[in-house]
Amino acid sequence: MSYPWLVADIGGTNARFGIVTGRGAQPEAVAVLNVAERQGLADAVAAYLADHAGGVRPAAACLAIAGPVKGDTYRLTNAGWAGSVKELDIPQVELLNDFEALAISLPHLAGDDLTPLGGPAPTAGMVKAVLGPGTGLGVAGLVPAGAGWVPVPGEGGHVSIPCVTDLEFEIVRALRADGLPYVDAEHLLSGSGLPRLYRGLSLVRGIGAGRKTASEIVSSDDALSLETVEVFLALLGGFAGNVALTLGARGGVYLGGGVLPRIVDRVKDSEFRARFEQTGPALIDYLSSIATSLIVAEQPALTGCAAWLTQRTSNVELV
């Protein structure tokens, strides 16, 4: 199939686009559009191609969507976009869940693309997992299949929140009493969840705190904001450990999403790794042997989309 290809990572807040001009090439002409400022996917694609890609007509596209996809249809979980990619008028369009695309990128990340967060080097040829807080909380796996890999998408961010400490249980009880009947992981472990966690902690501490955005919380040095981030990272460690156990991710657990790259040092200094390894005595050694890494590459989902198109158009396994 001819080039260029359109690749995109469509989240609840931002839509990232790029153009791939040849086999093995990195996405170029990368641009970020605000989802709230566009009427839908077709409008955003048209705006990107006209304003940032010189009006090119893609021969194929791969779009990573922050929400469930089925066939040619999609629905953003945390925004109003939904529909079919047939409206794009591109000859071949592949749809992926956003964390499915991130999973496909994992074999292509190395060196400065990753920040180690504990554990030994990843075991080659074993199942990998990726998870992370953006607007929502994404989860996916990557399973070895012969000489290649198969991505496993899912909606793991909507499992129950993994409370362990008395404080965490008190926060959940406070939020339930405040009008949130069911607290899942995404409700607290996401960009939209950080303000909710801040609210819950303020109720437990009896502090009449005003509302803050996720960006304000991670950049503030007041006691409540600092404690909110500490609780957030501890809970995320427990959640990541659960994902590792569920998938048997001995090839490594990778953290993505838009929140963590802004607070790399705080992640490294937090309870994340300790809580990741915290489980029953029979499996402590299992989790301690699994590497955890933070993805700090600029646009890894776009890399994953390009790799997926390469596989689909050449009928070879993703390696």
C-alpha positions in Angstrom: 0.0 0.0 0.0 1.2 3.5 -0.9 2.1 6.3 1.5 1.5 8.6 3.3 -0.3 7.1 6.3 -2.2 9.1 8.9 -1.7 8.0 12.5 -3.6 9.4 15.5 -4.0 9.1 19.2 -7.5 10.4 20.1 -8.0 11.0 23.9 -10.7 12.6 25.9 -8.8 15.9 26.0 -6.4 16.0 23.1 -6.2 14.5 19.6 -2.6 13.9 18.4 -1.9 13.4 14.7 1.1 12.5 12.6 2.0 11.5 9.1 4.2 8.4 8.2 5.9 8.8 4.8 7.7 5.4 4.4 8.3 2.0 6.0 10.0 2.3 9.3 9.7 6.1 9.4 8.8 7.9 12.5 5.6 10.0 12.5 6.2 13.6 11.3 4.2 16.8 11.2 2.9 15.9 14.6 0.2 18.2 15.9 -2.1 18.3 18.9 -5.7 19.4 18.6 -8.1 20.2 21.5 -11.0 17.7 21.3 -13.5 20.2 22.9 -12.8 22.6 20.0 -13.7 20.2 17.2 -17.1 19.0 16.2 -16.0 15.4 15.9 -13.4 13.0 14.5 -14.0 13.9 10.8 -13.7 17.6 11.6 -10.5 17.1 13.5 -8.9 14.9 10.8 -9.8 17.5 8.1 -8.4 20.3 10.2 -5.2 18.5 10.9 -4.6 17.5 7.2 -5.4 21.0 6.0 -3.5 23.0 8.7 -0.6 20.8 9.6 0.0 18.2 6.8 -0.1 20.3 3.7 -3.5 19.0 2.6 -2.2 15.5 1.8 -4.7 12.6 1.2 -3.7 9.6 3.3 -3.7 6.2 1.6 -4.3 4.5 5.0 -4.8 5.5 8.6 -4.6 3.9 12.0 -6.5 5.7 14.8 -6.0 4.9 18.5 -9.2 5.8 20.4 -9.6 6.4 24.2 -12.6 4.2 24.4 -14.2 1.0 23.0 -13.9 0.2 19.3 -15.8 -2.4 17.3 -15.3 -2.9 13.6 -15.4 0.5 12.0 -17.2 2.2 15.0 -15.8 4.0 18.0 -16.9 5.9 21.1 -14.7 8.1 23.2 -15.3 7.2 26.9 -14.6 10.7 28.2 -15.8 12.9 25.4 -18.8 13.1 23.0 -17.2 11.8 19.8 -18.7 8.6 18.4 -19.4 7.2 15.0 -17.8 5.3 12.1 -14.5 5.8 10.4 -16.3 5.4 7.0 -17.0 9.1 7.3 -13.3 9.9 6.9 -13.1 8.9 3.2 -9.7 7.2 3.6 -9.2 3.9 1.7 -8.1 1.8 4.7 -8.6 2.7 8.3 -7.6 0.6 11.3 -9.1 1.3 14.7 -7.4 0.5 18.0 -8.1 1.2 21.6 -5.5 3.9 22.7 -3.8 1.6 25.1 -3.8 -1.2 22.6 -1.7 1.1 20.4 0.5 1.9 23.3 1.0 -1.8 24.0 2.0 -2.3 20.3 4.7 0.4 20.8 6.4 -1.4 23.7 8.9 -3.4 21.6 9.9 -0.2 19.8 10.7 1.7 23.0 14.2 1.8 24.5 16.8 4.0 26.1 15.6 7.5 26.7 12.0 6.5 25.9 11.8 4.8 29.3 12.5 5.7 33.0 13.1 2.6 35.2 10.9 2.4 38.3 12.3 -0.7 39.9 12.8 -4.4 39.4 15.3 -6.3 37.1 15.5 -5.9 33.3 12.3 -7.1 31.6 12.3 -10.7 30.7 12.5 -11.2 26.9 9.7 -12.9 25.1 7.2 -12.7 28.0 3.8 -11.0 28.3 4.0 -7.2 28.8 1.4 -4.9 30.3 0.8 -1.1 29.9 -1.4 1.1 32.0 -1.7 4.7 32.9 -3.7 7.7 33.9 -4.6 10.2 31.3 -8.1 11.7 31.1 -9.2 8.2 32.0 -7.3 5.1 33.1 -6.1 2.8 30.3 -4.9 -0.9 30.5 -3.7 -3.3 27.8 -1.5 -6.3 27.4 1.0 -7.5 24.8 1.2 -11.3 24.3 4.1 -13.1 22.5 2.9 -15.1 19.5 5.5 -16.9 17.5 8.1 -14.3 16.4 5.7 -11.4 17.0 3.2 -10.0 19.4 -0.6 -9.7 19.8 -2.1 -6.7 21.7 -4.9 -7.4 24.2 -7.2 -4.4 24.8 -9.6 -4.1 27.6 -11.4 -1.8 30.1 -9.3 -2.7 33.1 -9.5 0.9 34.4 -13.0 0.3 35.5 -12.3 -2.5 38.1 -12.7 -1.7 41.8 -10.2 0.6 43.4 -7.5 -1.4 45.1 -7.7 0.0 48.7 -5.3 -1.3 51.3 -4.7 1.3 54.0 -7.3 2.6 56.5 -6.9 6.0 54.9 -7.8 4.7 51.4 -10.9 3.0 52.7 -11.9 6.2 54.5 -11.5 8.2 51.3 -13.8 5.8 49.4 -16.4 5.8 52.2 -16.3 9.6 52.2 -16.8 9.8 48.5 -19.7 7.3 48.6 -21.3 9.4 51.3 -20.7 12.5 49.1 -22.8 11.0 46.3 -20.5 8.6 44.4 -22.2 5.2 45.0 -19.5 3.1 43.2 -15.8 4.0 43.2 -13.8 2.3 40.4 -10.1 2.7 39.8 -10.5 5.3 37.1 -12.6 7.4 39.4 -9.4 8.2 41.4 -6.5 7.1 39.2 -6.8 9.5 36.3 -6.5 13.1 35.4 -10.2 13.5 36.1 -9.9 11.4 39.2 -7.2 13.4 40.9 -9.6 16.2 41.8 -12.0 13.6 43.1 -9.3 12.0 45.3 -8.4 15.5 46.5 -12.0 16.1 47.4 -12.2 12.7 49.2 -9.0 13.4 51.2 -10.3 16.8 52.2 -13.5 15.3 53.5 -11.5 12.8 55.6 -9.1 15.4 56.9 -12.0 17.8 57.6 -10.5 20.5 55.5 -12.8 22.9 53.6 -10.6 22.9 50.5 -11.8 24.5 47.3 -11.7 22.7 44.0 -8.5 22.2 42.0 -7.7 20.7 38.6 -5.3 17.8 38.2 -2.6 20.2 36.9 -3.0 22.4 39.9 -2.8 19.5 42.3 0.4 18.1 40.9 2.0 21.5 40.8 1.0 22.7 44.3 3.0 22.3 47.4 0.3 22.7 50.0 -0.1 19.7 52.4 -3.4 18.5 51.0 -2.2 18.5 47.4 1.1 16.8 48.3 -0.8 14.1 50.3 -3.2 13.6 47.4 -0.4 12.8 45.0 1.2 10.4 47.5 -2.1 8.5 47.9 -2.6 8.6 44.1 0.8 7.0 43.4 0.4 4.4 46.2 -3.0 3.3 44.8 -1.5 3.2 41.3 1.2 0.9 42.5 -1.4 -1.5 43.9 -3.4 -1.3 40.7 -0.3 -2.0 38.6 0.5 -5.0 40.7 -3.0 -6.4 40.2 -2.6 -5.9 36.4 0.8 -7.7 36.5 -0.7 -10.7 38.4 -3.8 -10.8 36.1 -1.9 -10.8 32.9 1.2 -12.6 34.1 3.2 -9.7 32.8 6.7 -11.0 33.4 8.0 -9.1 30.4 7.5 -5.9 32.3 4.8 -3.4 33.4 4.9 0.0 31.6 3.2 3.2 32.8 1.8 5.6 30.1 -0.8 8.3 30.0 -0.4 12.0 30.2 -0.2 12.6 34.0 2.9 10.7 35.2 5.6 12.2 32.8 5.0 15.5 34.5 6.0 14.2 37.9 8.7 11.6 37.1 10.8 12.3 40.2 7.8 12.1 42.5 6.8 8.7 41.0 10.4 7.4 41.6 10.3 8.6 45.2 6.8 7.4 46.0 5.3 4.2 47.4 4.5 3.1 43.9 7.0 0.2 43.7 6.5 -0.9 47.3 2.8 -1.2 46.7 3.4 -2.8 43.3 5.2 -5.7 45.1 2.7 -5.9 48.1 0.7 -9.1 47.9 0.4 -12.4 49.7 3.6 -14.2 50.8 3.3 -16.8 48.0 3.7 -14.2 45.2 6.0 -11.5 46.6 8.9 -13.0 44.7 6.8 -13.1 41.6 6.1 -9.4 41.6 9.6 -8.4 42.7 11.0 -10.1 39.6 8.8 -7.9 37.3 10.3 -4.7 35.9 8.3 -1.5 36.0 9.1 1.5 33.7 7.6 4.8 33.0 7.1 5.7 29.3 8.5 9.2 28.7 8.7 9.1 24.8 6.9 12.0 23.2 4.2 10.2 21.1 4.4 6.4 21.7 0.8 5.7 20.6 1.6 7.2 17.2 4.6 4.8 17.0 2.3 1.9 17.9 -0.2 2.9 15.2 2.5 3.1 12.6 3.8 -0.4 13.6 0.3 -1.8 13.4 -0.2 -0.5 9.9 3.1 -2.0 8.9 1.9 -5.3 10.1 -1.5 -5.1 8.6 -0.3 -4.0 5.2 2.6 -6.4 4.8 0.9 -9.5 6.4 3.8 -10.1 8.7 3.9 -10.5 12.5 4.6 -7.4 14.6 8.2 -7.8 16.0 
